[in-house]
Amino acid sequence: MAQETVTGRTNSILADARGTVPEFAVRFTGALLAAAVAAVHVADQGGISALASPDWIGWGYRLVEAGGILTALILLLLARADPGPVRLGPARLGPAWFGPASLGWAAGLLLGAGPFTGYVASRTVGLPGDRGDVGNWGYWVGTVSLLVEAALVLLSAGMLLAARQRR
């Protein structure tokens, strides 16, 4: 069993012999964060069957909710060990670090950054048709949403940079 000694303690569950965390644990964490983004937006909208007002914001919520579930599925099912660059004949498509794992992390980056930006915009300058939230920074669901989205952005950006450095 692989073990790592950290300040006199042995941790054989989370780290391998090189001191790295197993890839699945990181992907699972990203999938949980993506699902949490979807869940927070379902709660904020008032449930699965509710649609926020104005309609364009409600459909934006639906897009975030579906995107959260799809991102979680990509990270869990498609993003096994990155097999390398996508190739079609002798030419290489996309950057050298593009692969299923990078696709999942890129989706996570967008899923976290989009709603984060929308929330900040709604609280600062307001959104078309919804100026009532300007200055409303005390809403606890929004605070949870910001924290989860920021964590997903940081994890996704870190994994994309790590994938790029591996190539």
C-alpha positions in Angstrom: 0.0 0.0 0.0 1.4 3.4 -0.9 2.1 5.7 2.0 3.2 9.2 2.5 4.7 10.6 5.7 3.6 14.2 6.5 4.9 15.7 9.8 5.2 12.3 11.3 1.8 11.0 10.3 1.2 8.3 7.7 -1.6 8.9 5.2 -2.1 5.9 2.9 -5.7 6.6 1.8 -5.5 9.8 -0.2 -2.0 9.9 -1.6 0.2 7.6 -3.6 4.0 7.2 -3.2 4.8 10.4 -5.1 2.5 12.4 -2.8 -0.2 13.0 -5.4 -3.9 12.7 -5.0 -5.6 10.0 -7.2 -7.1 11.4 -10.4 -10.5 10.0 -9.6 -10.7 11.9 -6.3 -10.0 15.2 -8.0 -12.6 14.4 -10.8 -15.1 13.4 -8.2 -14.6 16.6 -6.3 -15.1 18.6 -9.5 -18.3 16.6 -10.2 -19.6 17.3 -6.8 -18.9 21.0 -7.2 -20.6 21.0 -10.6 -23.7 19.3 -9.1 -23.7 21.7 -6.2 -23.8 24.7 -8.7 -26.8 23.1 -10.3 -28.5 22.4 -6.9 -27.9 26.0 -5.7 -29.6 27.3 -8.8 -32.5 25.0 -8.5 -33.0 26.2 -4.9 -32.6 29.9 -5.9 -35.1 29.6 -8.6 -37.7 28.0 -6.3 -37.6 24.4 -7.4 -37.4 22.3 -10.5 -40.8 23.4 -11.9 -40.3 27.1 -11.1 -39.0 29.6 -13.6 -37.4 32.8 -12.4 -38.6 36.2 -13.6 -37.8 37.7 -16.2 -38.0 34.6 -18.4 -34.5 35.1 -19.9 -33.0 34.8 -16.4 -35.2 31.7 -15.7 -33.9 30.0 -18.9 -30.4 31.0 -17.9 -30.9 29.2 -14.7 -32.1 26.2 -16.6 -29.0 26.3 -18.7 -26.8 26.4 -15.6 -28.7 23.6 -14.0 -28.4 21.3 -17.1 -24.8 22.4 -17.6 -23.9 21.4 -14.0 -25.3 17.9 -14.4 -23.6 17.5 -17.8 -20.3 18.7 -16.5 -20.5 16.3 -13.5 -21.2 13.4 -15.9 -18.4 14.4 -18.2 -15.9 14.5 -15.3 -17.1 11.2 -13.9 -17.7 9.2 -17.1 -15.7 10.6 -20.0 -12.7 12.1 -18.3 -10.7 9.0 -17.6 -7.0 9.3 -17.9 -6.3 11.8 -20.7 -5.3 9.6 -23.7 -3.4 12.4 -25.4 -4.0 14.8 -28.3 -6.9 14.3 -30.6 -5.6 13.2 -34.0 -7.2 12.9 -37.4 -4.7 11.6 -39.9 -1.3 13.3 -39.7 -2.7 16.6 -38.5 -3.4 17.4 -34.8 -6.7 19.1 -33.9 -6.7 21.7 -31.1 -4.0 22.3 -28.5 -1.8 19.5 -27.4 -3.5 19.3 -24.0 -7.0 18.8 -25.5 -8.7 15.6 -24.4 -11.7 14.2 -22.5 -10.3 15.3 -19.2 -9.6 18.8 -20.4 -13.1 19.0 -21.9 -14.6 18.3 -18.5 -12.4 20.9 -16.8 -13.1 23.5 -19.4 -16.8 22.9 -18.9 -16.3 23.3 -15.2 -14.4 26.5 -15.7 -17.3 28.0 -17.8 -19.9 26.6 -15.4 -18.3 28.4 -12.5 -17.3 31.6 -14.2 -20.6 32.3 -16.0 -23.0 32.4 -13.0 -20.3 34.0 -10.8 -20.1 36.9 -13.3 -23.9 37.1 -13.6 -24.3 37.3 -9.8 -21.7 40.0 -9.4 -23.3 41.9 -12.3 -26.8 41.6 -10.8 -25.6 43.0 -7.5 -23.5 45.9 -8.9 -25.0 47.3 -12.1 -28.1 45.2 -12.3 -29.4 43.0 -15.1 -31.9 44.1 -17.8 -35.4 43.6 -16.4 -34.1 42.8 -12.9 -32.7 45.8 -11.1 -34.1 44.8 -7.7 -31.0 42.9 -6.6 -28.6 45.8 -6.8 -26.8 46.0 -3.5 -28.4 42.8 -2.1 -25.1 41.1 -1.0 -26.6 39.5 2.1 -28.6 36.7 0.3 -27.2 33.5 1.7 -28.0 31.3 -1.3 -26.1 33.7 -3.5 -23.1 33.6 -1.1 -23.1 29.8 -1.2 -23.3 30.0 -4.9 -20.3 32.3 -5.1 -18.2 30.0 -2.9 -19.1 26.8 -4.8 -18.5 28.5 -8.2 -15.2 30.0 -7.1 -14.0 26.6 -5.9 -15.0 25.0 -9.2 -13.2 27.7 -11.2 -10.0 27.3 -9.1 -10.1 23.5 -9.4 -10.8 23.6 -13.1 -8.2 26.2 -13.9 -5.6 24.3 -11.9 -6.4 21.0 -13.6 -6.3 22.6 -17.1 -2.9 24.2 -16.3 -1.6 20.8 -15.0 -2.8 19.1 -18.1 -1.1 21.7 -20.3 2.2 21.2 -18.3 2.0 17.4 -18.7 2.0 17.8 -22.5 
